[in-house]
């Protein structure tokens, strides 16, 4: 779909802001990679070749019996015996000396005197998921090494895998929360500012009462009753965060409701909804977009804060706030603190730079051409 001349000008202005443009590219690459985190960091292989057939454990469930094992439960692909069964085509001797049988199958193509087609396993670049408990030398948390590039946390889980999954969850949480709060807040502010009168007065009193509600206490009470989940936390954040844009949008609509083009549209019989969201709202977008960086970074900060305090997502979830808490509790493991700090710093900086560019692109008084 072709862009209108106005949107083309906005896009040119955004591209001319090099800091915002390159921040958008870098953030898109990082977030795009995190969307495929299961193919980057996982304890399930990407592909498995067993007796000439190809399996995809990262996408499908396969019981151990599919590879010559004894159990109907999902195969534990990091188990040496399961790996031997795959490579050695289900040889019974894998249960006695898996390492020896694997070497024999790979080098000679023979197992127990029989000719076989050796299988193979293709692992992701990081062969650990965010909840994989690893066998490490010494005590956890362990320092970065060739196997764990950012070390492990206090339960021997790979920090880099948790950062990748945590980055995806934080950004997705912030984007979803910001989208929902913006839609509700813009609609409420538009109705208040455009109609005014008793509607505006009643809405203002409701917002004053709602804004005085101690949201943190409510979240703590809810967390004590139900186990917190991603969507429940999104609902609670939207429930108390939709008022952030109401005052800004309301002020813009109060200012524009008596402009000549609005009065002319009314005289021509244009509906109120069309006037509000097609003619007045675009003029209010500059002020609205100005607040978006604060909303989206605030959502990320709120999620991290709740996880840090223990009232957010379960501890098993890939949370950057929980990683920050581990850094506080394990001062002898500075890699935990550095990992959390640089992840937050890069993520929040890129988002702020991007939305600064969007704000300037929507501002008709600014041009970079």
C-alpha positions as CSV (number, residue, x, y, z in Angstrom):
1,X,0.0,0.0,0.0
2,X,1.4,3.4,-1.1
3,X,2.1,5.9,1.6
4,X,0.4,9.3,1.5
5,X,2.6,12.4,0.9
6,X,2.3,13.3,4.6
7,X,3.5,9.8,5.8
8,X,6.3,9.9,3.2
9,X,7.5,13.2,4.7
10,X,7.4,11.7,8.2
11,X,9.3,8.6,7.0
12,X,12.0,10.8,5.4
13,X,12.3,12.9,8.6
14,X,12.6,9.7,10.6
15,X,15.3,8.3,8.4
16,X,17.2,11.6,8.5
17,X,17.4,11.2,12.3
18,X,20.3,8.7,12.0
19,X,20.4,7.8,15.7
20,X,16.7,6.8,15.7
21,X,17.0,5.1,12.3
22,X,19.9,2.9,13.3
23,X,18.4,2.3,16.7
24,X,15.3,0.9,14.9
25,X,17.4,-1.4,12.8
26,X,19.4,-2.7,15.7
27,X,16.4,-3.2,17.9
28,X,14.5,-4.9,15.1
29,X,17.4,-7.3,14.6
30,X,17.7,-8.1,18.3
31,X,13.9,-8.5,18.8
32,X,13.6,-10.4,15.6
33,X,16.2,-12.9,16.8
34,X,14.6,-13.2,20.2
35,X,11.3,-14.1,18.5
36,X,13.1,-17.3,17.4
37,X,14.7,-17.9,20.8
38,X,13.6,-21.6,20.7
39,X,15.9,-22.1,17.6
40,X,18.8,-20.2,19.2
41,X,18.8,-21.4,22.8
42,X,17.2,-24.7,23.5
43,X,17.9,-28.1,25.1
44,X,16.0,-29.8,22.3
45,X,17.9,-30.4,19.0
46,X,16.8,-28.6,15.9
47,X,17.1,-31.8,13.8
48,X,17.7,-35.5,14.5
49,X,18.5,-38.1,12.0
50,X,17.6,-41.6,13.2
51,X,17.7,-44.6,10.9
52,X,17.6,-42.4,7.9
53,X,14.5,-40.4,9.0
54,X,14.6,-36.8,10.0
55,X,12.9,-35.6,13.3
56,X,12.5,-32.0,14.6
57,X,12.4,-32.2,18.4
58,X,12.3,-28.4,18.7
59,X,8.9,-28.4,17.1
60,X,7.4,-31.8,17.9
61,X,7.1,-34.2,20.8
62,X,8.9,-37.5,20.5
63,X,8.9,-40.2,23.2
64,X,12.0,-42.0,24.0
65,X,10.6,-45.2,22.4
66,X,10.8,-43.4,19.0
67,X,14.5,-43.8,19.3
68,X,14.7,-47.3,20.7
69,X,14.3,-46.4,24.3
70,X,12.1,-47.8,27.0
71,X,9.9,-44.9,28.2
72,X,6.8,-43.2,26.7
73,X,7.8,-39.9,28.1
74,X,9.6,-37.3,26.0
75,X,13.2,-38.1,25.2
76,X,15.8,-36.3,27.3
77,X,18.1,-35.4,24.4
78,X,21.0,-34.3,26.7
79,X,21.1,-37.7,28.2
80,X,24.2,-39.6,26.9
81,X,22.1,-42.8,26.5
82,X,19.5,-41.1,24.4
83,X,22.2,-39.5,22.2
84,X,23.8,-42.9,21.8
85,X,20.5,-44.5,20.8
86,X,20.1,-41.8,18.1
87,X,23.6,-42.1,16.8
88,X,23.9,-45.9,17.1
89,X,20.4,-46.6,15.6
90,X,18.9,-47.8,18.9
91,X,21.6,-50.3,19.8
92,X,21.0,-52.2,23.1
93,X,24.6,-51.7,24.1
94,X,24.0,-48.0,24.5
95,X,22.7,-48.7,28.0
96,X,26.1,-50.2,29.0
97,X,28.7,-47.9,27.4
98,X,27.1,-45.1,25.5
99,X,30.3,-43.1,24.9
100,X,32.1,-46.1,23.5
101,X,29.2,-47.2,21.3
102,X,28.8,-43.7,19.9
103,X,32.5,-43.5,18.9
104,X,32.3,-46.9,17.3
105,X,29.1,-46.0,15.3
106,X,30.5,-42.7,14.1
107,X,33.9,-44.0,13.1
108,X,33.2,-47.5,11.7
109,X,29.4,-47.5,11.0
110,X,29.3,-50.8,12.9
111,X,27.6,-51.6,16.2
112,X,27.7,-55.0,17.8
113,X,29.0,-56.4,14.6
114,X,26.1,-55.0,12.5
115,X,26.2,-52.5,9.8
116,X,24.1,-49.4,10.6
117,X,23.4,-45.9,9.3
118,X,24.8,-43.6,12.0
119,X,22.4,-40.9,13.1
120,X,23.3,-37.3,14.0
121,X,22.0,-34.5,16.2
122,X,22.0,-30.8,15.2
123,X,21.9,-28.6,18.2
124,X,21.0,-24.9,18.4
125,X,23.9,-22.5,18.8
126,X,23.2,-22.4,22.6
127,X,22.2,-25.9,23.6
128,X,20.4,-24.8,26.8
129,X,16.9,-23.4,27.3
130,X,16.1,-20.7,29.9
131,X,15.1,-23.3,32.5
132,X,17.7,-26.0,31.8
133,X,19.6,-27.0,34.9
134,X,23.2,-27.8,33.8
135,X,25.8,-30.0,35.2
136,X,28.7,-27.7,36.0
137,X,32.0,-28.1,37.7
138,X,32.0,-26.5,41.1
139,X,29.2,-24.6,42.7
140,X,26.6,-22.3,41.1
141,X,26.6,-19.6,40.1
142,X,29.6,-20.4,37.8
143,X,31.7,-17.9,35.9
144,X,31.5,-17.4,32.1
145,X,33.4,-20.1,30.1
146,X,33.4,-21.7,26.7
147,X,30.1,-23.5,27.4
148,X,28.3,-20.7,29.2
149,X,29.3,-17.4,27.6
150,X,27.7,-15.3,30.4
151,X,28.0,-17.9,33.1
152,X,25.2,-19.6,35.1
153,X,22.9,-18.3,37.8
154,X,22.5,-19.7,41.3
155,X,20.5,-22.7,40.1
156,X,23.0,-23.5,37.3
157,X,20.8,-22.2,34.5
158,X,22.5,-20.6,31.5
159,X,22.5,-16.7,31.8
160,X,22.7,-16.0,28.1
161,X,19.7,-18.2,27.4
162,X,17.7,-16.5,30.1
163,X,18.7,-13.0,28.8
164,X,17.5,-13.9,25.3
165,X,14.2,-15.2,26.5
166,X,13.9,-12.4,29.1
167,X,14.6,-9.8,26.5
168,X,11.7,-11.1,24.3
169,X,9.3,-11.3,27.2
170,X,10.1,-7.8,28.5
171,X,9.7,-6.2,25.1
172,X,6.5,-8.1,24.3
173,X,5.1,-7.2,27.7
174,X,5.9,-3.6,27.2
175,X,4.6,-3.4,23.6
176,X,1.3,-5.2,24.5
177,X,0.8,-3.1,27.6
178,X,1.6,0.2,25.8
179,X,-0.7,-0.6,22.9
180,X,-3.7,-1.5,25.1
181,X,-3.2,1.4,27.5
182,X,-2.8,3.9,24.6
183,X,-5.9,2.7,22.9
184,X,-8.0,3.0,26.0
185,X,-6.4,6.3,27.2
186,X,-6.6,8.0,23.8
187,X,-10.3,7.0,23.4
188,X,-11.2,8.2,26.9
189,X,-9.2,11.5,26.5
190,X,-10.8,12.1,23.1
191,X,-14.3,11.7,24.4
192,X,-13.6,14.0,27.4
193,X,-12.0,16.7,25.4
194,X,-14.3,16.7,22.4
195,X,-17.7,16.7,24.2
196,X,-16.6,18.5,27.4
197,X,-19.4,19.5,29.8
198,X,-20.8,17.0,32.2
199,X,-19.1,14.1,30.4
200,X,-15.7,15.7,31.0
201,X,-16.5,16.6,34.6
202,X,-17.7,13.0,35.4
203,X,-14.7,11.4,33.7
204,X,-12.3,13.7,35.5
205,X,-13.7,12.7,38.9
206,X,-13.5,9.0,38.0
207,X,-9.9,9.3,36.9
208,X,-9.0,11.2,40.1
209,X,-10.5,8.4,42.2
210,X,-9.0,5.6,40.1
211,X,-5.6,7.3,40.0
212,X,-5.5,7.4,43.8
213,X,-5.8,3.6,44.0
214,X,-2.6,2.0,45.3
215,X,-1.9,-0.2,42.3
216,X,1.1,-1.9,43.9
217,X,-1.0,-3.1,46.9
218,X,-3.6,-4.4,44.6
219,X,-1.0,-6.4,42.6
220,X,0.4,-7.8,45.8
221,X,-3.1,-8.9,46.9
222,X,-3.8,-10.5,43.5
223,X,-0.4,-12.2,43.6
224,X,-1.3,-13.6,47.0
225,X,-4.6,-15.1,45.8
226,X,-3.7,-16.3,42.3
227,X,-0.5,-17.4,40.7
228,X,0.7,-14.5,38.6
229,X,0.9,-15.1,34.8
230,X,1.9,-13.0,31.9
231,X,-1.6,-12.1,30.8
232,X,-2.8,-11.5,34.3
233,X,0.0,-9.1,34.8
234,X,-0.7,-7.4,31.5
235,X,-4.4,-7.0,32.6
236,X,-3.4,-5.4,35.9
237,X,-0.9,-3.0,34.3
238,X,-3.5,-1.9,31.7
239,X,-6.1,-1.6,34.4
240,X,-4.0,1.0,36.3
241,X,-2.0,2.5,33.4
242,X,-4.7,3.6,30.9
243,X,-4.9,7.0,32.5
244,X,-1.4,8.0,31.5
245,X,-2.4,9.5,28.1
246,X,-5.9,10.7,29.1
247,X,-4.9,14.2,30.2
248,X,-2.6,14.9,27.2
249,X,-5.2,13.8,24.6
250,X,-8.0,15.6,26.5
251,X,-6.0,18.9,26.5
252,X,-5.4,18.6,22.7
253,X,-9.1,17.9,22.0
254,X,-10.2,20.8,24.3
255,X,-7.9,23.1,22.3
256,X,-9.0,21.8,18.9
257,X,-12.7,21.3,19.4
258,X,-13.5,25.0,18.5
259,X,-11.1,25.3,15.5
260,X,-12.7,26.5,12.3
261,X,-12.1,23.2,10.4
262,X,-13.9,21.3,13.2
263,X,-16.9,23.7,13.2
264,X,-17.0,23.6,9.4
265,X,-17.1,19.7,9.5
266,X,-19.9,19.8,12.0
267,X,-21.8,22.2,9.7
268,X,-21.4,19.8,6.8
269,X,-22.9,17.0,8.8
270,X,-19.7,15.0,9.4
271,X,-20.2,12.5,12.3
272,X,-18.5,13.2,15.7
273,X,-16.5,10.0,15.4
274,X,-15.1,11.0,12.0
275,X,-14.2,14.4,13.3
276,X,-12.6,13.1,16.4
277,X,-10.4,10.3,15.0
278,X,-9.8,11.4,11.5
279,X,-9.4,15.2,11.8
280,X,-8.6,16.1,15.4
281,X,-6.6,13.1,16.6
282,X,-3.8,13.4,14.0
283,X,-3.1,16.9,15.5
284,X,-2.9,15.4,18.9
285,X,-0.5,12.7,17.9
286,X,2.7,14.8,18.5
287,X,1.9,15.2,22.2
288,X,0.7,11.6,22.5
289,X,3.9,10.1,20.9
290,X,6.0,12.3,23.2
291,X,4.7,10.3,26.2
292,X,5.1,6.8,24.6
293,X,8.8,6.4,25.5
294,X,7.9,7.0,29.1
295,X,5.1,4.5,29.0
296,X,7.0,1.7,27.3
297,X,10.1,2.1,29.4
298,X,7.9,2.4,32.5
299,X,6.2,-0.9,31.6
300,X,9.6,-2.7,31.3
301,X,10.7,-1.1,34.6
302,X,7.5,-2.1,36.3
303,X,7.8,-5.7,35.2
304,X,11.4,-5.9,36.4
305,X,10.5,-4.2,39.7
306,X,7.7,-6.7,40.4
307,X,9.9,-9.6,39.5
308,X,12.7,-8.2,41.7
309,X,10.2,-7.9,44.6
310,X,8.8,-11.4,44.0
311,X,5.3,-10.3,43.1
312,X,5.7,-10.7,39.3
313,X,6.0,-13.7,37.2
314,X,7.0,-17.1,38.7
315,X,10.7,-17.5,39.4
316,X,11.0,-20.1,36.7
317,X,10.1,-17.6,34.1
318,X,12.9,-15.9,32.1
319,X,12.8,-12.6,33.9
320,X,15.4,-9.9,33.8
321,X,14.1,-8.7,37.2
322,X,14.7,-12.1,38.7
323,X,18.2,-12.0,37.2
324,X,18.8,-8.6,38.9
325,X,17.6,-10.1,42.2
326,X,20.1,-12.9,41.8
327,X,22.9,-10.3,41.2
328,X,22.0,-8.6,44.4
329,X,22.0,-11.9,46.3
330,X,25.3,-13.1,44.8
331,X,27.7,-10.2,44.9
332,X,30.6,-12.7,44.4
333,X,29.2,-13.3,40.8
334,X,29.5,-9.9,39.1
335,X,28.6,-11.4,35.7
336,X,25.0,-11.6,36.8
337,X,24.8,-7.9,37.5
338,X,26.7,-6.9,34.3
339,X,24.4,-9.1,32.2
340,X,21.2,-7.5,33.7
341,X,22.6,-4.0,33.5
342,X,23.8,-4.1,29.9
343,X,20.6,-5.8,28.8
344,X,18.4,-3.1,30.4
345,X,20.7,-0.3,29.2
346,X,20.7,-1.4,25.6
347,X,17.0,-2.2,25.4
348,X,15.8,1.0,27.1
349,X,18.2,3.2,25.2
350,X,17.2,1.9,21.8
351,X,13.5,2.2,22.6
352,X,14.0,5.8,23.8
353,X,16.0,6.8,20.7
354,X,13.4,5.2,18.4
355,X,10.4,7.0,19.9
356,X,12.3,10.3,20.0
357,X,12.7,9.9,16.2
358,X,9.0,9.0,15.8
359,X,8.0,12.0,17.9
360,X,10.1,14.4,15.8
361,X,8.8,12.8,12.6
362,X,5.2,13.5,13.6
363,X,6.1,17.1,14.6
364,X,5.3,19.4,11.6
365,X,7.5,22.1,13.0
366,X,10.6,19.9,12.7
367,X,12.3,18.7,9.5
368,X,15.7,17.1,8.9
369,X,15.6,17.4,5.2
